[in-house]
Amino acid sequence: MSFLSHLENSIPTLPSQERKVAMLIAQEPKRVQTLSISELAKLAHVSNATITRFSKRLNCKNFAELKLNLASSTNVAPSEPKVKVKKETPHRVYDFYNRVLKETSQKLDINQLKKIVKLIKISSRVYIFGIGSSGYTAQEMSQRMLRMGISTFPMTESSIMYMTSSIMDSNDLILAISSTGNTTEIVNAAKLGKKRGAMVVAITGIEDSPLAKLSDIVVAVRNTDFINDARFINSQFSIMYAIDVITTMLLDDPKYREHMAQTIDTILNRKIVKNNKR
């Protein structure tokens, strides 16, 4: 694991002041390498002592050593100046998506993904957990898998998650989606389902999160919270990329391709009949 990845994974457990420093470094690692400890403190609205404590928490003697480790992780020398060129909005959004896609692709483990595909195939029921924006992603993944003939159920409300988890067994599979891996409702419901014998797969941006720790398999993606200028750009983009890979791998199975074709034909024929009645 790179130094930058280690830093990002530490963020959920940090004290609030140190978290400000960590988020700023995660979002702009190259810029931070050019700053003095006082400049970073001013930018993060914290004290120099906070940055020193944070550096030691990451096993660095001081901020200077943190910058050296950061440089090694990002392959950029600490003294390298950053030349800012103002880009038009479409280009900035394009750059954001490119970075997320590239870094998520580097994190994905094909062998882990193959294990997940196998688990989906042998499970009697697949429950996909997600709340908020992750809930919409859960519904999207469920729709895709239903069209392949896979018994899939999106769980996007906490009380339903708990009730369902309490009656799961070893034939069930939970796909838990959470960018932070720290959503209390999802973590608790997944924990309950695992106690009942269900396998748990986490799709998350924090590899050391509570959800990741309790899961049997972890799909690690780029957490978009750590990329600057995210604003209203799709926070689920990296997770959707991982889901696209998994569902495409499922379609390598002729049985699922046939089911998909049948459901598409059914939907199209229904639309044709409906239009003809108008």
Legacy VTK file of the C-alpha trace (Angstrom):
# vtk DataFile Version 3.0
C-alpha trace
ASCII
DATASET POLYDATA
POINTS 278 float
0.000 0.000 0.000
1.384 3.418 -0.955
1.941 6.150 1.619
-0.894 8.202 0.095
-3.290 5.228 0.298
-2.275 4.688 3.924
-2.988 8.367 4.616
-6.420 8.177 2.983
-7.366 5.040 4.901
-6.551 6.776 8.187
-8.949 9.674 7.591
-12.173 8.211 9.115
-10.453 7.600 12.482
-8.582 10.903 12.788
-9.397 13.741 15.237
-11.264 16.559 13.492
-8.309 18.954 13.224
-5.962 16.324 11.843
-8.677 15.210 9.432
-8.621 18.696 7.868
-4.907 18.277 7.177
-5.324 14.757 5.820
-8.165 15.745 3.474
-6.170 18.659 2.086
-3.132 16.437 1.491
-5.270 13.710 -0.113
-6.944 16.216 -2.415
-3.816 18.101 -3.455
-0.749 15.949 -2.700
1.491 17.626 -5.287
0.685 21.106 -4.034
1.321 20.156 -0.393
4.823 18.998 -1.318
5.698 22.608 -2.204
4.392 24.094 1.083
6.116 24.807 4.381
4.503 23.582 7.595
3.275 27.124 8.319
1.760 27.499 4.854
-0.079 24.192 5.172
-1.282 25.102 8.657
-2.705 28.371 7.371
-4.355 26.649 4.404
-5.944 23.950 6.587
-6.856 26.402 9.400
-4.956 24.393 12.005
-1.824 24.898 14.123
1.702 23.812 13.216
1.520 21.424 16.183
-1.493 19.684 14.625
0.483 18.992 11.457
3.408 17.684 13.496
1.095 15.351 15.454
-0.477 14.141 12.234
2.943 13.484 10.698
3.970 11.378 13.701
0.666 9.495 13.556
1.745 8.354 10.082
5.109 7.228 11.487
6.988 10.250 10.125
9.506 12.091 12.317
8.216 15.450 11.128
6.435 17.225 8.287
9.587 17.196 6.143
9.653 13.388 6.229
5.932 13.290 5.461
6.599 15.336 2.310
9.378 12.975 1.278
7.082 9.966 1.687
4.376 11.817 -0.206
6.798 12.578 -3.031
7.748 8.920 -3.255
4.080 7.943 -3.355
3.178 10.427 -6.106
6.491 10.236 -8.018
6.926 13.986 -7.852
9.829 15.755 -6.136
8.788 17.941 -3.155
10.457 21.006 -4.650
8.714 20.739 -8.001
6.635 23.875 -8.616
3.059 23.478 -9.615
2.051 25.548 -12.605
-1.662 26.189 -12.568
-3.433 26.530 -15.868
-7.065 27.535 -15.705
-9.115 25.001 -17.634
-12.642 25.276 -18.921
-15.243 23.371 -16.899
-15.749 20.522 -19.425
-12.009 19.835 -19.391
-11.836 19.873 -15.579
-14.734 17.410 -15.338
-13.089 15.242 -18.012
-9.803 15.274 -16.088
-11.635 14.353 -12.882
-13.308 11.333 -14.457
-10.077 10.253 -16.133
-8.238 10.339 -12.825
-10.960 8.448 -10.966
-11.164 5.829 -13.712
-7.413 5.324 -13.884
-6.893 5.089 -10.135
-9.868 2.760 -9.640
-8.633 0.512 -12.438
-5.269 0.267 -10.679
-6.965 -0.744 -7.422
-9.200 -3.484 -8.844
-7.998 -7.064 -8.322
-9.200 -9.320 -11.158
-8.897 -12.452 -9.007
-11.123 -10.915 -6.339
-13.651 -9.911 -8.985
-13.710 -13.482 -10.322
-14.442 -14.742 -6.803
-17.336 -12.294 -6.523
-18.787 -13.398 -9.865
-18.576 -17.017 -8.684
-20.309 -16.134 -5.404
-23.122 -14.382 -7.268
-23.610 -17.459 -9.457
-23.865 -19.925 -6.569
-25.928 -17.759 -4.196
-29.672 -18.324 -3.905
-30.310 -14.651 -3.236
-28.180 -11.522 -3.663
-28.969 -8.517 -1.463
-27.445 -5.180 -2.469
-27.152 -2.664 0.380
-26.857 1.071 -0.226
-28.145 4.274 1.361
-28.401 7.756 -0.183
-26.503 8.025 -3.451
-25.207 4.482 -2.879
-28.854 3.415 -2.748
-29.378 4.554 -6.336
-26.287 2.585 -7.308
-27.675 -0.478 -5.520
-30.915 -0.179 -7.486
-29.021 0.143 -10.762
-26.930 -2.955 -10.074
-30.023 -4.875 -8.989
-31.838 -3.989 -12.226
-28.936 -5.273 -14.303
-28.706 -8.551 -12.423
-32.459 -9.109 -12.458
-32.358 -8.854 -16.241
-29.837 -11.690 -16.209
-32.233 -13.862 -14.205
-30.346 -13.471 -10.919
-32.469 -13.258 -7.765
-31.414 -9.823 -6.585
-32.940 -7.476 -4.029
-31.883 -3.830 -3.530
-31.977 -2.788 0.131
-31.948 1.007 0.431
-33.760 1.570 3.729
-32.171 0.698 7.070
-35.142 -1.035 8.756
-35.631 -3.290 5.707
-31.902 -4.099 5.750
-32.078 -5.184 9.406
-35.202 -7.290 8.929
-33.787 -9.000 5.862
-30.384 -9.596 7.470
-32.036 -11.284 10.462
-33.459 -14.079 8.274
-30.502 -14.676 5.935
-28.594 -17.942 5.726
-25.454 -19.398 4.166
-27.049 -19.420 0.705
-27.282 -15.623 0.662
-24.827 -12.977 -0.507
-24.635 -9.329 0.550
-23.088 -6.730 -1.751
-22.632 -3.695 0.492
-21.974 -0.370 -1.260
-20.512 2.524 0.731
-17.919 5.011 -0.494
-16.644 5.579 3.061
-17.305 2.081 4.394
-18.466 3.778 7.567
-22.242 4.032 7.086
-23.570 2.743 10.411
-26.795 1.220 9.054
-24.991 -0.707 6.321
-22.185 -1.879 8.613
-24.612 -3.129 11.290
-26.938 -4.827 8.799
-24.020 -6.513 7.015
-22.635 -7.658 10.372
-26.005 -9.177 11.279
-26.284 -10.925 7.900
-22.784 -12.363 8.306
-23.696 -13.757 11.738
-26.570 -15.556 10.026
-24.109 -17.157 7.588
-24.315 -14.832 4.567
-21.150 -13.907 2.665
-20.392 -10.181 2.578
-18.721 -8.292 -0.278
-17.888 -4.617 0.286
-17.526 -2.095 -2.536
-15.881 0.887 -0.877
-13.321 3.643 -1.185
-11.759 2.996 2.250
-9.903 -0.321 2.495
-9.449 -0.071 6.263
-13.048 0.914 7.063
-15.419 -0.933 9.453
-17.326 -2.352 6.470
-14.149 -3.586 4.776
-12.904 -5.208 7.980
-16.032 -7.326 8.443
-16.362 -8.303 4.773
-15.188 -11.553 3.215
-14.105 -9.775 0.027
-13.367 -6.074 -0.514
-13.587 -4.278 -3.858
-11.463 -1.169 -3.380
-12.254 1.865 -5.545
-10.997 5.444 -5.649
-12.795 7.528 -3.054
-13.849 10.700 -4.871
-13.914 12.618 -1.561
-10.125 12.699 -1.802
-10.029 14.321 -5.229
-10.249 18.108 -5.369
-13.011 19.911 -7.283
-15.485 17.038 -6.984
-18.344 19.410 -6.171
-21.499 18.057 -7.856
-19.652 15.507 -9.983
-20.992 11.958 -9.577
-19.571 10.615 -6.298
-20.541 7.078 -7.336
-18.500 7.096 -10.541
-15.699 4.841 -9.274
-18.190 2.413 -7.713
-20.203 2.293 -10.943
-17.040 1.445 -12.847
-16.434 -1.544 -10.547
-20.061 -2.606 -10.954
-19.776 -2.297 -14.746
-16.802 -4.670 -14.629
-18.610 -7.209 -12.424
-21.816 -7.225 -14.474
-19.879 -7.453 -17.738
-17.976 -10.452 -16.350
-21.322 -12.052 -15.468
-22.439 -11.624 -19.072
-19.556 -13.828 -20.185
-21.859 -16.668 -19.080
-24.117 -17.706 -22.035
-27.015 -18.380 -19.647
-27.008 -14.810 -18.380
-26.621 -13.388 -21.890
-29.672 -15.383 -22.998
-31.722 -14.161 -20.034
-30.655 -10.597 -20.761
-31.745 -10.912 -24.392
-35.115 -12.331 -23.297
-35.810 -9.516 -20.857
-34.818 -6.880 -23.420
-37.169 -8.453 -25.993
-39.979 -8.523 -23.433
-39.518 -4.852 -22.581
-39.331 -3.809 -26.240
-42.415 -5.847 -27.190
-44.347 -4.351 -24.284
-43.474 -0.851 -25.480
-44.563 -1.686 -29.008
-47.928 -3.066 -27.818
-48.436 -0.046 -25.570
-47.718 2.389 -28.413
-50.048 0.546 -30.784
-52.930 0.950 -28.334
-52.599 4.715 -28.363
LINES 1 279
278 0 1 2 3 4 5 6 7 8 9 10 11 12 13 14 15 16 17 18 19 20 21 22 23 24 25 26 27 28 29 30 31 32 33 34 35 36 37 38 39 40 41 42 43 44 45 46 47 48 49 50 51 52 53 54 55 56 57 58 59 60 61 62 63 64 65 66 67 68 69 70 71 72 73 74 75 76 77 78 79 80 81 82 83 84 85 86 87 88 89 90 91 92 93 94 95 96 97 98 99 100 101 102 103 104 105 106 107 108 109 110 111 112 113 114 115 116 117 118 119 120 121 122 123 124 125 126 127 128 129 130 131 132 133 134 135 136 137 138 139 140 141 142 143 144 145 146 147 148 149 150 151 152 153 154 155 156 157 158 159 160 161 162 163 164 165 166 167 168 169 170 171 172 173 174 175 176 177 178 179 180 181 182 183 184 185 186 187 188 189 190 191 192 193 194 195 196 197 198 199 200 201 202 203 204 205 206 207 208 209 210 211 212 213 214 215 216 217 218 219 220 221 222 223 224 225 226 227 228 229 230 231 232 233 234 235 236 237 238 239 240 241 242 243 244 245 246 247 248 249 250 251 252 253 254 255 256 257 258 259 260 261 262 263 264 265 266 267 268 269 270 271 272 273 274 275 276 277
